[in-house]
C-alpha cells in the first residue's frame, strides 16, 4: 500500500511538472511595441467586430501579427485586434511623425546610403516587398521631410518590427538585408 501511495505521488508530481512546463511554452511570441494612443481592441481585424477591451496609451504591448491596417496585440492580460496606426514598433513610446504624406523615404542596398535605391513618398504600405522584387534588399534608409516608417522582417508586418524616425546609415543587424514589409507614415 505504501508503494502504491508513493507511485501515485510521483505520477502526480510528474503530471503537475509537465502541466507547468507546457503552460510556459503556451505563451505567444510576438514583436515588442507600444500603444501610442489608447487602443480599442476588437474580436477581429476591422471596425465591424465586437469591442473586447482597451489598452491605455504608452503601454508596452506585444504584436502577434498584422494584416493590412490591423494588428493582433496583447497586453495587460488582454488580447484583440487594434488599428496599426496607433501601434509604434520603436524601442520607446513616441508619437508617429506624419504630415499628410509630406516626405520621402529612400532605401539603399548598401550602408551609408549607397547602392541601388528605392524611394517611396506619401502614406504607403507594402505588405510584401517580394512582389516588387525588393525583399531583403535594404541596408540603410534615408528620410526626407516629416515622415517616419515602420519596417518588419517578415511580410504582412510579422516577426521583428521597428519604427524609424530619422535616417539610418546602417539598419540594425535584425533588419539589415531582412526587410520584407514597410509602412510609411
N, C-alpha and C positions, 0 to 999 in steps of 0.2 A: 504494500500500500504506500509505503514511503517512497519507493522507486517511481510509482505512477505519479505521485504528487510532485516529485522533483522533475520528472519529464514534462508534466503539464506546465509547470512554472517556466521551464526552459523554453518550451514551444511558445508560450505566451510572450516571453521576453523577446524572442526572435521575431514574432509577428509584429510586436509594438515597435521594435527597432526598424523593421522593413517599412512599416507604415510611416514612420518619422522621416526616413530617407526618401521615400517616394514623394512625400509632401514637399520636401525641399526641391526636388527635381521638377515638380509641377509648376514652380514659379516661371512666369513667362519672361523671355528675353526680349529686350527692346532697346531703342535708342533713347539716351537721356535728352530731355528737352525741358522747356519752360512754358508755362501758360502766361502769355504776356498780357492777356485780358481775361476776365472771368470766362471760363469755358462752360457752355451748356452742353451736357452730354446727352446723346440720343442713342436709341437702340439700333440704329443703322446709319449709313452714310448719306444723310440728307435731312432737310427740314421737315419732311413729311412723317418722320419716325417719332415715336413717343420719347419724351424727355425722361431720362433715367437718373439724372443727378447734375451737380455743379461742382466745379473746381475753381477756387479763388485765383486771381491773377498773381503773378510772381511765385507760383508754386512749381516745384520740381515735379515733372511728370515723366512717364515712360511711354514712348510712342511704339506701339506694337506693329502697326503697318499703316500705310496710307493708300488712298486711291483718289485720284483727281483732287477735289477740294476738301477732302475729309480724312481724318486720321483716327484710328482706334487707339485710345490712350488709357492709361491707368495711373491713379494717384490717390492717396488717402483712402484706400480700400474701396475705390470706385473705379468703374470701367465703363467706357462708352465712346461713341463717335463724336468728334468735335471738329469745328472748322479749322483747316490747316492755316488759315490767315491769322489765327490767334495763338499759333504754336511757334516758338523760337527754338531752333536747333542749336543755338550757340551755347557757349560754356556758362554764360551768366544771363539772367533775365535782362533783356534790353528791348526797347521799342523797335518795331520794324521801321527802317528808313524807307520811305516811299514818297514820291512826289508826282503821282499821276503818270508814271511812266517816263518821267524826265530823267533819263540817264541811259548809259550803255554799259554792258558787261562784255568784256572780251576774254576768252580763254585761250591759252597758249599751250602748245605741245611741249615746250621746253620751259625750264625755270627762268626767272628773271625776264619774263615776257618775251621769250624768244621762240623761234619755230613757227609752225603753222598756227594761224589764229582763226577763231570762230567767234563772231560777235552777235549779241542779242540786245534788243532795245525794248523799252516799254515793259509792261507786266506780262511776261510769258511764262509758260510752264511746259517743260518737256519731260514726260513720264519715262521715256525710254530713248536715250541718246543713240542706241544701236540703230534705230530707224532712220537716223540722219548720218549714219556711218561715223559717229563721234564718240562712241562708247569707249571708256577707259583711255582717253587720249590726252587729258589735261594735266599739266604740271604747275601752272601759275594762272592767276586771274587778275585782271585789271578792271576796276570800277571807275567809271567816269560819270560825274553828276551825282545827284541824290538818289541813290539806289542801294539795294542790298540783294543778296542772293542766298538761297538755301541749296546746298548740294548734298547728294546722297550717293553712297557706294553702289546701291542696287537700284534697278528700275522701280518705278512706282513709289519712290521715296521710302524704300525699306532699308534695313541694315543701318550702318553708321551714317548720320547726317550732321551737318554743321551749317550755321548761319555765318555768312561772311559779310562784313560791313565796310571793309576797306581793301584796297588792292593787296594781294598776297603774291610776292615774287616766287614763293615756293609753297605749294599746298602742303598741309601736314602729311605725314607718312601714311595715314589711313586713307587719304583721298588722292594723293599724287598718283596719277595713272589708273585711278579706280573710280572715277565719277561716272554714274550711269543715269542720273536724273537731276534736273535743276528746276528751280522756281525763282524767277526774278520779281522782286517787289519794288 
